[in-house]
Amino acid sequence: MNRPLRALIYARYSSDLQSASSTEDQIRVCRRLCEAQGWTVVQTIEDAAISGALHLRPGFQRLQEAARDGVCDVIVAEALDRLSRDREHMAGLYKRLAYHGVKIVTRSEGGIDEIRVSFGGLMSSQFLKQLAQKTRRGLEGRVMAGKSGGGNCYGYRVRRGFAAGGAVITGERDIDDAEAAVVRRIFADYDAGLSARSIAAALNAEGVAPPRSGGKGSGSWGFSTIQGNWRRGTGILNNELYVGVRVWQRQSFVKDPDTGKRQARLNPPEMWVTTEVPELRIMDAALWDRVKTRQAGIRRAMNPAGVNDPPPRGLNVQGGRITCCRGSCAARAAGRDTR
C-alpha cells in the first residue's frame, strides 16, 4: 500500500506593513488542500516581512534543505509568488526540487510545471517593476508638493495628527528646536575651523544625544555622522534641508544578484527633484556657503589635480532662489583645522 505524500507548507508575507496573520491564513488554506488530497503535513515554514524578490530568506533556505534531505514529497503554497517573485530564483528552485523528486503544488495554480514557472516568474517580475514605478511616481508627487518622500532626519520631527478632512497627516515635518540648535552649533564650529572629529568628540563628551539610528550604530556621534559624503548629500554638513531645500532621488538602489543586498548608486543631477521648503530652514544661507567653501578647499588640498572630483555642485540660497556656487567652491580654506 502506498503511503500518503508528505507535504511541506510554505507561507510568506512581504513587509512590516502587512499583517502577520497573513501567513496563518495561507497555512490554513494550504492545510485544506492537503486534506483534500490526502497528504500528510510534516512541516510548515514561514518567512515574515521579507520580499519574494530575495532568495536569502531563512525559510526559503530551510525549504530547500528539507527537500534535499528527503523530508517531503511536495511543497505546498497558496500561490507561486509566495515562493518567489524572481524568475531566476523560481527557475532554480524548480530545478533543484525536481532533482530531488519534490513537486510544487499551489492552491491558486495547481500543479507547477516548467511553463507555469516561466510564466509565473515573468508576471511576478513585471508586478514588482510596475509597483516600483507607481511608488516612485507617488513619492515624486509628494516631494514636489513640499512633503517628505522618505525617512526623517536630524533636526526635525514627524508631524502626527489628522488633516481637516480626517485623513492621517503624512509626509509633514516640523523643526525640532533642540536638535536644530545642535545643527547650528555644528555648522558654526566647523566654520570656526574645528574638524568633524573634534566636533563629534565634544558632543560625545557633553552627552548630546546623536541622531536616532533605528537601533543600529554605536549610539554616539562619529566623524561620518557629521562629515558624511558630499556627493551623496549625506552627513549633517551636507543636508540641504537645513537651508530650506529638499533634494530627492539623489541616489538609486539596485539589488546585487549574488548577495540580494541593495547597493546605492548616485543618480545624475538631472534626475534629482529639488523643492524649496523655506519653512524648514534652520540656518542662514551665508553660514551654509562658508561651510561649503571650506569643504571644497579641503578637498582641493587633498586632491590638488582634481582627478577624483566630478564637476562641483553647491547651493547658494538667496532670496528664495537656488543658484550654483561654483565660484565660491573654488576657494581655499587656508589656515583651518583639516583633520
N, C-alpha and C positions, 0 to 999 in steps of 0.2 A: 504494500500500500504506500503510495506516495505521500510524503509529509507536506503540510501546507507551506507555502512560500514564507520566508522570513522577511518582514518589511521594516525598513528604517524610514521614519518620517522626518523630513527636514522642513523647518519654518524660519522665516526671516522677515523683519521689518527694517525700513531704511534709515530713519533718523529719530533723534530725540523728540522731535515734534509730533511723532506718531505715537499711538497708544501701544503700550506693552501687551495689552490684551489681544493685539493683532495676531501674535504667534499662537495664543491659546485658541483663537478661532480657527486658525489654519490647521492646527493639530486636530481639533475636533472633527472638521470635515474630512481630513485625511484618515482618521480612525474609522469613520463611517464607510469610506471607500474600501478600506482593508477588511472590515467586517463583511461587506457585501461580496468581496472576492474570496473570503475565507482565508485571508492571510493572517499570520501571527506578527503582531508588532513587537519587535525585540528591542527597539531603541528609538528615542526621539532626540533630535538635535536642533538647537536654535542658535541664531545669530541676531542679536538685538542692536538696533540703531547702527547698522553697517550697510553701506551701499552695495548693491548687487554688482556694481562695476569693479569691485575689488575682489581679488582671488585669495588674498591673505587673510581671510576671515577664519577665526578659530573653529567655528562649527563646520564651515565648508571643508577645512582641512581634516577634521575628525571624520567627516562623512567619507572622504576618500580613503582614509586609513581603515575605516570599518569595512569598506568594500574590498580593499586589498587583503585584509585579514580574514575574509570569509565570514564576517558577522551576519551579512544579509544577502538576500537574493534579489531584492527590488528596492529602489529608492522611490519614496512617495512624497510628492509636494503638491501644494494647492495649484500652482501654475509653474511653467518653465522659468518665468522671470524671477521666481523666488530663489531658484538655484543660482542663476547668474543673469546679468544684463549685458555681458560682454561676449561677443561672438567667439573670440579666440578661446576664452576660458571655458565657455559652454562646449565648444567642439572638443577641447582637450579633456574635459570631464567625461563626455560621452565615450571617447576613445578608451580612456582608462577603465571606465566601468564595463564597457563591452569586453575588454581584455580579461577582466576578472569574472565575466559571466553574470554581471549585475544589470538588471533592466531599470529603466526610468519610467514611471507612470505618474501622471498628474491628474488631478480632478478636472481641470479645465480642458486639457488637450488629449487625455487618454494615454495610450502607449506612445513613447517617444522614439522616433527613428531618425536617420540622418537628415531627411528632408525637413522634418519638424525642427530639428536642431538648427539647421541653416536658416530657415525662415524665421523661427523664433528669435534667434540671435540678431538677425537683421532688424526686426521690428523693435527689439529692446534697445539696440544701439541708436536707432532713429528717435525713439522716445526720449532717451537721455539727451541727445543733441538738441531736440526741439525744446525740451524742458529748460536746458541751459540758456537757449536763446530767449525764451519767454521771460525767464528770471532776470537775465541781463537787461532786457528791454524795460521791464518794470522798475528795476533799480535805477536805470538811467533817467527815467521819467521822474522818479522820486528825487534824485540828486539835482536835476535841472529845476525842480520846484523849490530848491533850497533845503531839502531834508537830507539826513544821513543815509548813505547807501551801504553802511557796514556797521562794524562794532563801534564802541565808544573809546575815546582816547583821553589821556590825562589832561586835566583842566576843565573837564565837562562832566555833566551827569545826564543820564537819560531822563527825559520828561515823562512822568507817569500820569495817567488820568484818562478822561474821556472828552471828546470834542463836543461841540454844541448839539450835534445830532445824535449823540450817544455812542458814536464809534470810538474804539480804543485809539488813543494817540500813538502814532508810530513815526519813527524817523526824526523826532524832535530832540534837540539838545539844549541844555541851559549851562551857563558858565558856573563852575564850582569855584566860589571865591577863594577858598583856602588853597586849592590846587593851582588856581590861576596866579596867586601870589608867588608860589614856588616857581612857576614857569617864568614869570617876570624876573625873579631873582636869578635863575639860571642864565637867562639871556644877558642880564646886567653884569653878572660875574664873568661870563665869557667875554663880553665886550670890554671889560676892565682888564683882561689879559690872563685870567685863570684858565687852566686846561680843563677838559671834560673830566679827567681823572681826579683832579683836585676838587672840582665842584661835587662830584659824586662822593668823595671821601668826606667832605664837610657835611653833606646832607645825611650821610650814614651816621657820622659822629653825633649829630644833633637829634637823631632819631626821627627824621622826617620820613613819613610813610612813602614808599615808592609806588609807581604805577601798579595797579592790580594786574596780575598775570594769569588769572584763572587757575591758580594752584600750581603753575609752572614757574621755574626760575628759582633764584636764590632768595627772593624776598628782600632784596636790598638794591640800592642804586649802583649802577655799574657804568663803565665808560661808554658802552654801546647804547645804553638807555638814553644817554644824553647826546652823544655824537652821532649815532646811527649811520645811515648810508645816504649821502646827499643825492645820489642819482635816484634812489628809490623813494626818497622822501620820508625815510624812517628816522626815528630818534627825535627827542624834544626839539633840538636846534633846527630841524628841517621840516617841521609840521606847519604848513602854510595856513592851516586853520586858525593859528594864533594871530594872524593878521587879517582874518576875515575872508580867506579864500579856500574853498573846498575843492580839492583835486581828486577826481575819482577815475578809476580804470588806468591808473599809472602802471600797473603790472597785471599780468595774467598768470593763471596757474595751469600747468599741464601735468598729466599723470605719467610717471615713469612706468613703462610697460613691464619692467622687470621687478621693481620693488612695490609698485602700486602707490608710492608716495607722491604727493603733489610737489612740483617744483615751480618756484616763482620765476617769471621772465618779464623783464622790463619792456613795456609797450613803447612804440614810437610816440613822440609828443602829440602828433596829430590825432591819436586815438584818445587822449586824455579829455575828460569832461571837467571843465573848470567853471565854478559858480561862485559869485560873490555872496558872502553871508556876513555883512558888517555887524550884525547883532551878536555874532560870536567872536568878535575881535577882542583880544585881551592885552594887546600891547600895541605901541605905536610903530608905524612903518619905518621911522628913522632908525630905531634900535634894531629892527629886523635887518635892514640894509647894512648896517655896520657889522652885524654878525656874519652876514653872507660875504661881505668884503674880507673879513678876517679869515673865514674858512677858505675862500678862494686863494688868498695869499699863502696860507699854509700848504694847500695842495700844490701851488706852483713851486714853493720852496722845496717840497719833497719830490716834485716831478718837473724840473725846470724845462725839459724839452717838450713837455706836453704830450708825450707819446701815448699815455694811457687815458687821456681826457677826451670825452666826446665834446661836441660844441656846448659851451656853458649855457645854462638856463637859470636865471634868477628872477625874482619878482620884486618890483617896486610897487607899492600900493599908495597911490597919491590921488586924492580927490575922488576916491571910489573907482579909479581906473587901474588896470593892470598893465604894466609895461615891463620890458626886459631890462635887466641891469647888467648887460654885457660890459659896459664901460667900467662900472664900479667893481664888478667881479674881477677885473684885471689888476686891481690894486694890491699891493703887498701889505701885510700886517707886520711891519718891522718892529722889532723890539718887544714882541709879545711872547708869553709863555706858550710854547707849542708842543709840550709833552703830551 
